[in-house]
Each structure stands twice: as structure tokens, then as C-alpha cells.
Amino acid sequence: MKKYLLGLAVLLMGTAVMTSCSDDNDGPETYLQEYSTGAYVVNSGNMGTKIESSLTAIDYASSTATQNVFKAANGRSLGDTANDGIVYGNKIYLAVDQSNTIEVIDKKTKRSIKQIKTTDLLGNAEGVEPRHIIADGGKVYFTTYGGYVAAVDTTSFALQKKWKVGSYPEGLVIAHGNIYVANSNYAAGGGNISCINLSNDNVETKNIEGVNNPTSIYYASNVLYVLDNPVYGPAPDYAATGENALRAVSFAEGKSQKVADGNYAVCVTPGTTTRTPQLVRSYFFVLNAPYGGTPSVSVLAAGSTQPQALTLSEMPVSPCGIFADPLNGHIFVLSYKMGDKGTPDYNGNGYVVEYDRAGQKQHEYETGVGSCAMFFDSAYKTAYAE
């Protein structure tokens, strides 16, 4: 099954933290301002041709990409079919599907702090194939193809809780004390959504009208969204039915509404970029890249049903994912390179193109084999009040 990627769920567009606010201070008022420093690309490799996973690090200051940073720091492979990653605090967490591991590494040195074997943590059946990972409140949460969501403490790395959800869960998002989970059912049809109530651990799994193979899930402007993909039939032809679409979901009513065409999406929630908070509407960048068709990108304001076309100054040759830096708003589109036969090269390094918010190309970086996910890093600097 083609593994559709998720983009990150709800993202914050910036932070400003006060550090000096004294009326007696004659000097300029200062505060700590968060700024973007770089990005990471998760490369799944190609298990069929025995190409291992890797991690690419992009440094904004030098506009360079460094390949295989995990292996260089640790002297060993990241594993097979890495699928997702996040920065949380001073650590990076990577979900490595076929190796059944969550790799915890130091953000600065890239040295491994802990390798969590998910089948040891949850059980051989429950912990198989960790898929997607998020973090909140001193815990990381991840899905497994064993049908579970697990919560792990970020200090002790001990299992805090686990919840049984639907079949083959993929993306997950936290909203208002709940975790919503997209259960794909491995693209066989009948996929649904689970809601975990974190206050009482109750899990409700519900079929949603119009949703058949949800892979990514988002919460923006008080609306739940899923990225729904086609359903595939049995061998040998694996005939596809359905469409790639971003859908707004009413979990309570069990209904959904299509709001945009696309098989990849990222949600961006602008926030505080100065000392004065401004409420800004969340929005999506949606990439529609049908196999053999012409790719396109649209922008959709959360709560709207009218996507607007976004013209990129240069579209990658074989796009396979869209992401956005939550602080500077830059757009990143992952892509395969084309092989000698004019088809995507699934065994060679890919690349990612960086655009500004208007879709103008800024940089192009080489990535590893099977690039499938991105996440972003930041730091703080002293800034002066206006």
C-alpha cells in the first residue's frame, strides 16, 4: 500500500516571551523571540531494495543540507522505513516503522539517547509498526499498526498509558483534551476516526460518512479535518476507488464534507509573532499530485470550503509531500527525482524545494531515498520592543 504522509497537524506560527518589563529600566525593553533555525527530512529508504532509512538536516543559516546525520553521529543505521519525526524540547523523536522503534536523539549532537522498542513496550502485536508521533505536556504520543495509541514520558521514557483504537491507525492530533486518530484500515475501506478522552481514557471509534481511508488528521479553528485517500481492491490489480480529498468532519454527527482535492496537506496556525497577540485564521496548503497527472497546490482557510490556487514559481518534477515552517511560513515540497526511463526514481536520493509564502522558490536541497516527512527546529534570541 502506498503510504500517504501526514503532514503535521495544528502548527503555531510564532512565539514571543517577555523577559524584561520594569518601569524602572531606562534601557530598551527586551524579550525572547523564537526564530526558525532549520528543518529535518525523514527518509524512509526502500525496504524492497534494502536501502536503509536516514535523516537529512537542513541549516537555514548556511542554506545547506547534510545527509545521514543519525548514522554519522551513532555509527549505525536508523533502521527500516522511518515514517515520521518531531522536535520536542531538546530531543528529536523518530518513528521507524519496520524496525518497531522510536529513536530518541539529542537535538544538538544527534546522538541516540534511547531506542524505544515499541513491541517490548506494548507487546508484540500491539506495538508493531509505529507510524506517527506528536507531543504535548511532557509526553509523546504515537500510533502503531497494532491498533494502539501509546503515551510515553519524555524524561523516563516509560509507558504512561495505551489506548485501543481502530484498525491500522495513522495520524493523530490533540484538541480540547481529546486525541483524534485517523484509522486507515490499511486502505481496504471502512476506515474511521477514534476519539480518546484524556480525562477519563474513554475511547469512541466512529464511522464517518464520506471517509474511507483517512491517513492524516488536523484540528484548526475548532474544526476537525482528515485527509482521505482512495481504497484499494485485492490482488493482482489492486483497483483504486474513491478520491484524494481534504474533508471537514463533524465527529458528533458522523458526517464529513469535501473541502479540497489533494493527497498531501499541511495545516498552519499563525500565532504571536510580536509582543501583541493577534488572532489569525488557520489555513492549509494542499498538494494534489495524482499519479501521472499534473500536480497543483491550493490554499484553504480553515472553516472555508473555497480553496484558492497557489502558483509555485517552479513545481518539483514528482512531488510527494508538502510541509510548512510554523514560524517563517515557508513552504517545502518534497519530490523524487526522475530516473532514466522518465519515471520517479524510488532508489535514488530525492530533493526538497523551499518557497516563500507567496510560492517563490528560495532554495533547493538534496534529501535521501524515499523522503516522506519533515519537521522544523527553532531557537530564541533577544529582541527589542518597538
Phi, psi and omega in degrees: 000135175293129185266105179283149192251158188244129170281173177293158183277242184271128184247148178261137190270001176161165181214143173225127184241123180291138175233345180212123184210044184264133176292341182272354182276117181280343181279176180293144179286135182239161175207163177271126182246129177279138179219156182284137178243338182170190184214164176233144176243125175272123180249118186285342187076205177214101184296327182296328179251016175060041174259121186284163177287162178205170179233127177256135178249128178252126179254119182292322186299321181257355182054046181232155175240133178247127183271157170055043185290330177292312182295323179296324183278334189242349178069020178212165181289149172292331179127198184251126172062057169301142190233335185199164178197160176213156163260131176217114186066229180259020182234156171247136179241129182235129176267119183246101193304293187287342176272352180056048182224152162248114178271127176250119184231154177290130185297324184279310187269341185068012176283143180291130175265320183202135169252111181270117176275108189292332177287332173286322183291318188249339188117154186300321180278316185289326188265008185290137173056075173297136191248300185226155190218139175223174181215149177188139172061037179077016178226150167252142180240135178218154176264155172228152176291354172286355177094028183230156163246133180240147174245127182235134178292137185276357175258308181271341185062022178274150176292126178266313179204162171216148183228136174279126180240214182273195186274128178051063180292147179242254185287160178212154182211145178260134178205123173052046176080009178236154167249123175259137187232132176270113180261111189278337189054032175055038177062022179267001185093157180080015175295156183208192183232137174252147175238118178260119175275111186288343181280331181229003178066014176289138178241125175243123178249128189224137170286139182242126179303127179091353181251124184235326182216067182286134182239327177238151181218143186219158173226119185215131178051044177065024178234137175269135179231150170228151170263115184254139185237167181298161175258140184249136180279186184284168175295154009265349187268338180051048183301133183265138172230152183096191185216164172272121184205146168271129185233137172275135189241135165256101182295321182299320183270347182071032182232162177214162179224130176292133179238344179196149172277137177166151175248001173218146180205156172222141179254133180238130177242099177300146181223224184274115177250352172228190180285345180258110181298141174229128178281120182236140184291139175291154178211163181245143160258125184240125178256123175252107185231072181293143181298124180081359181254184180268121181286153178209161179233140175229162177242133181229123173287135179301134184094347180264161173240016184237088177292148178247136181295139174241118181270117175279141182296335177207114180276131175302158189287328181214072187295142183219025176166149178226137182218167180215138175290124186288347181259310182265354176077005181291146183260140178233130178240120176281152180205147165283159166269162180269139179276184183297334182267009179079017177242161181302138180268103183276357179249358181249167178299146175260198177206166178226138178252131177259134179235156170281182185296337181272358179092014178271130183297132178251312183211162172227132184234142172284145176234191179267198181276131176069046180300129188225344182206156175225151170213166196233156183237160182209171176213179180240147175222158178282129178235158182254137179294145179284000000 
